[in-house]
Amino acid sequence: MPKYEEAGMVVFENPSDVSNSLLYFGLIIGFTAFILLAVKFSAVLKAVIYFLTFLSIFYVLSPFIGILAIPLSIGVVILLIKKPYWLVINFSALMLAAGITAIFGISLEPLPVIILLAVLAAYDAISVYRTRHMIKLAESVTAINAPMLFIIPRKDGNAYMGVGDAVMPNILVVSAQYFSNSPSVGFIKLPALFALIGGFAGLMILLYIVEKRGGAHPGLPFVNFGAIAGYILGSVLF
């Protein structure tokens, strides 16, 4: 987080502006629509996704290693194309998730983040249970080995978790850490810690439901509202 702050990598000029959340949501909708429309043009979709992956990894790593981020980002993309093993995809997804979480966490105060998480949770539930286009989106990015899903190998077939399910609740964790004046435990402030624990509890509930019922389930309603509940509890107590 301090590295991105030093580099001036802040997305929004006014972190307290709630309209930032609506802009972020609009960008997500637009990118989702692009993937669903471009899925028929596999070569174009792959080129765009791999270029964005290169660009994203470069921005994530550049505050730490400077110009060396260019060859490393190129190397990661080459591995995704030539050797798309699940470890390569997960490692790439983890780098992107950590960087995006930190960058947006220092760009939005907790209130806009909470509004964004609530809207996205509702959208995720609708897109999985009603329109089901999120399932089609997951199938599309899986087919081109894009680092937009975490892959969990299982004996009865792989399980998948969207990178957004890790990014979104943890944006609130970073935001609480960055903007809160609350006391800390070690290096982490208590509202951020409670948000992290709440998101993790939501994930455990989600995994339990997946194991019991099987099939596809939206992750954001569980992890987002867990993180929100944890943050509110931590803020009230401390």
C-alpha positions as CSV (number, residue, x, y, z in Angstrom):
1,M,0.0,0.0,0.0
2,P,2.7,2.6,0.8
3,K,4.5,1.9,-2.5
4,Y,1.4,2.7,-4.5
5,E,0.8,5.8,-2.4
6,E,4.4,7.0,-3.1
7,A,4.0,6.3,-6.8
8,G,0.8,8.4,-6.9
9,M,-1.2,5.4,-8.2
10,V,-4.6,6.7,-7.0
11,V,-7.5,6.1,-9.3
12,F,-9.9,8.8,-8.1
13,E,-9.1,12.3,-7.1
14,N,-11.9,12.5,-4.5
15,P,-11.9,9.2,-2.5
16,S,-15.1,10.2,-0.6
17,D,-17.2,10.7,-3.8
18,V,-19.9,8.0,-4.0
19,S,-20.2,8.5,-7.7
20,N,-16.8,6.8,-8.0
21,S,-18.5,3.6,-7.0
22,L,-21.1,4.0,-9.8
23,L,-18.3,4.6,-12.3
24,Y,-16.4,1.5,-11.2
25,F,-19.6,-0.5,-11.5
26,G,-20.2,0.8,-14.9
27,L,-16.7,-0.2,-16.0
28,I,-17.3,-3.7,-14.7
29,I,-20.5,-3.9,-16.7
30,G,-18.9,-2.6,-19.8
31,F,-15.9,-5.1,-19.6
32,T,-18.3,-8.0,-18.9
33,A,-20.4,-7.0,-22.0
34,F,-17.2,-6.8,-24.1
35,I,-16.1,-10.3,-23.2
36,L,-19.5,-11.8,-23.8
37,L,-19.7,-10.1,-27.2
38,A,-16.1,-10.9,-28.2
39,V,-16.2,-14.5,-27.2
40,K,-17.1,-15.4,-30.8
41,F,-13.9,-13.8,-31.9
42,S,-11.4,-15.9,-29.9
43,A,-8.2,-14.3,-31.4
44,V,-9.4,-10.8,-30.7
45,L,-10.5,-11.7,-27.1
46,K,-7.2,-13.4,-26.4
47,A,-5.2,-10.5,-27.7
48,V,-7.1,-8.0,-25.6
49,I,-7.0,-10.1,-22.4
50,Y,-3.3,-10.8,-22.7
51,F,-2.5,-7.2,-23.4
52,L,-4.5,-6.0,-20.4
53,T,-2.8,-8.7,-18.3
54,F,0.6,-7.4,-19.3
55,L,-0.5,-3.8,-18.6
56,S,-2.0,-4.7,-15.3
57,I,1.0,-6.7,-14.0
58,F,3.3,-4.0,-15.2
59,Y,1.4,-1.4,-13.1
60,V,1.2,-3.7,-10.1
61,L,4.9,-4.4,-10.1
62,S,6.5,-1.2,-11.3
63,P,6.4,0.6,-7.9
64,F,8.5,-2.2,-6.5
65,I,11.0,-3.1,-9.3
66,G,10.7,-0.2,-11.7
67,I,11.6,-0.9,-15.4
68,L,12.2,-4.6,-14.6
69,A,8.4,-4.9,-14.5
70,I,8.4,-4.9,-18.3
71,P,10.3,-8.1,-18.9
72,L,8.7,-9.8,-16.0
73,S,5.2,-8.9,-17.2
74,I,6.1,-10.1,-20.7
75,G,7.3,-13.4,-19.2
76,V,4.1,-13.9,-17.2
77,V,2.0,-13.4,-20.4
78,I,4.2,-15.8,-22.3
79,L,3.8,-18.5,-19.6
80,L,0.0,-18.0,-19.7
81,I,0.1,-18.6,-23.5
82,K,2.6,-21.4,-23.6
83,K,2.3,-23.1,-20.3
84,P,-1.1,-22.3,-18.8
85,Y,-0.8,-24.6,-15.8
86,W,-3.1,-23.9,-12.9
87,L,-0.2,-22.7,-10.8
88,V,0.8,-20.2,-13.4
89,I,-2.8,-18.9,-13.8
90,N,-3.3,-18.7,-10.0
91,F,0.1,-16.9,-9.4
92,S,-0.8,-14.4,-12.1
93,A,-4.3,-13.9,-10.7
94,L,-2.8,-13.4,-7.2
95,M,-0.4,-10.7,-8.4
96,L,-3.3,-8.9,-10.1
97,A,-5.6,-9.3,-7.2
98,A,-3.1,-8.0,-4.6
99,G,-2.2,-4.9,-6.7
100,I,-5.7,-4.0,-7.8
101,T,-6.9,-4.4,-4.2
102,A,-4.3,-2.0,-2.9
103,I,-4.6,0.6,-5.7
104,F,-8.4,0.8,-5.4
105,G,-8.3,0.5,-1.6
106,I,-6.3,3.8,-1.3
107,S,-8.5,5.4,-3.9
108,L,-11.9,5.0,-2.2
109,E,-13.0,5.7,1.4
110,P,-15.0,3.0,3.2
111,L,-18.5,4.5,2.5
112,P,-18.1,4.4,-1.3
113,V,-16.5,1.0,-1.1
114,I,-19.5,-0.3,1.0
115,I,-21.9,1.0,-1.6
116,L,-19.9,-0.6,-4.4
117,L,-19.8,-3.9,-2.6
118,A,-23.5,-3.9,-1.9
119,V,-24.3,-3.1,-5.6
120,L,-21.9,-5.7,-6.9
121,A,-23.3,-8.4,-4.5
122,A,-26.8,-7.9,-5.9
123,Y,-25.5,-7.9,-9.5
124,D,-23.5,-11.1,-8.9
125,A,-26.5,-12.9,-7.5
126,I,-28.7,-11.8,-10.4
127,S,-26.0,-12.7,-13.0
128,V,-25.5,-16.2,-11.6
129,Y,-29.0,-17.2,-10.5
130,R,-31.2,-15.3,-13.0
131,T,-29.5,-14.2,-16.2
132,R,-26.7,-16.7,-15.7
133,H,-24.4,-14.7,-17.9
134,M,-21.7,-14.7,-15.2
135,I,-21.4,-18.5,-15.7
136,K,-20.9,-17.9,-19.5
137,L,-18.3,-15.3,-18.7
138,A,-16.4,-17.7,-16.4
139,E,-16.5,-20.4,-19.1
140,S,-15.2,-17.9,-21.7
141,V,-12.2,-16.8,-19.6
142,T,-11.4,-20.4,-18.5
143,A,-11.2,-21.4,-22.2
144,I,-8.5,-18.8,-22.9
145,N,-6.6,-19.4,-19.6
146,A,-7.1,-15.8,-18.5
147,P,-6.0,-14.9,-14.9
148,M,-9.5,-13.9,-14.0
149,L,-10.3,-17.1,-12.1
150,F,-8.5,-19.0,-9.3
151,I,-8.4,-22.7,-10.1
152,I,-8.7,-25.2,-7.3
153,P,-7.8,-28.7,-8.6
154,R,-10.1,-31.5,-7.3
155,K,-10.3,-35.2,-8.0
156,D,-13.8,-34.8,-9.5
157,G,-12.8,-31.8,-11.7
158,N,-11.6,-28.3,-11.1
159,A,-13.4,-25.7,-9.0
160,Y,-13.2,-22.0,-9.8
161,M,-13.3,-18.8,-7.8
162,G,-13.5,-15.4,-9.5
163,V,-10.6,-13.0,-8.8
164,G,-13.3,-10.4,-8.1
165,D,-14.4,-12.5,-5.1
166,A,-11.0,-11.9,-3.6
167,V,-10.5,-8.3,-4.7
168,M,-13.8,-6.7,-3.8
169,P,-14.1,-7.5,-0.1
170,N,-10.4,-6.8,0.4
171,I,-10.7,-3.3,-1.1
172,L,-12.7,-2.5,2.0
173,V,-9.9,-4.0,4.1
174,V,-7.3,-1.8,2.5
175,S,-9.6,1.3,2.6
176,A,-10.2,0.7,6.3
177,Q,-6.5,0.4,6.9
178,Y,-5.7,3.5,4.8
179,F,-8.4,5.9,5.9
180,S,-9.2,4.8,9.5
181,N,-7.7,6.4,12.6
182,S,-8.6,3.4,14.8
183,P,-6.1,1.5,17.0
184,S,-4.0,-1.3,15.5
185,V,-3.1,-4.8,16.4
186,G,0.4,-5.2,15.0
187,F,0.4,-3.7,11.6
188,I,-3.3,-3.8,10.9
189,K,-6.0,-1.4,12.2
190,L,-8.9,-3.1,13.9
191,P,-11.7,-2.1,11.4
192,A,-9.5,-3.5,8.7
193,L,-8.9,-6.7,10.7
194,F,-12.6,-7.2,11.4
195,A,-13.4,-6.6,7.7
196,L,-10.8,-9.2,6.8
197,I,-12.3,-11.7,9.3
198,G,-15.8,-11.0,8.1
199,G,-14.9,-11.6,4.5
200,F,-13.2,-14.8,5.4
201,A,-16.2,-16.0,7.4
202,G,-18.4,-15.2,4.3
203,L,-16.0,-17.3,2.2
204,M,-16.3,-20.2,4.6
205,I,-20.1,-20.1,4.4
206,L,-19.9,-19.9,0.6
207,L,-17.6,-23.0,0.5
208,Y,-20.0,-24.9,2.7
209,I,-22.9,-24.2,0.4
210,V,-20.9,-25.2,-2.6
211,E,-19.9,-28.5,-1.0
212,K,-23.5,-29.2,0.1
213,R,-25.4,-28.1,-3.0
214,G,-22.8,-28.2,-5.8
215,G,-23.2,-26.1,-8.9
216,A,-22.4,-22.4,-9.4
217,H,-23.0,-19.9,-6.7
218,P,-22.3,-16.1,-6.6
219,G,-19.4,-15.4,-4.2
220,L,-19.8,-11.6,-3.7
221,P,-23.0,-11.7,-1.6
222,F,-21.2,-13.8,1.0
223,V,-17.8,-12.3,1.0
224,N,-18.9,-8.7,0.5
225,F,-21.5,-8.6,3.2
226,G,-19.2,-10.5,5.5
227,A,-16.6,-7.8,5.0
228,I,-19.1,-5.0,5.4
229,A,-20.5,-6.6,8.7
230,G,-17.0,-7.0,10.0
231,Y,-16.0,-3.5,9.2
232,I,-19.1,-2.0,10.8
233,L,-18.6,-4.1,13.9
234,G,-14.9,-3.1,14.1
235,S,-15.7,0.6,13.6
236,V,-18.5,0.6,16.3
237,L,-16.3,-1.2,18.8
238,F,-13.1,0.7,18.2
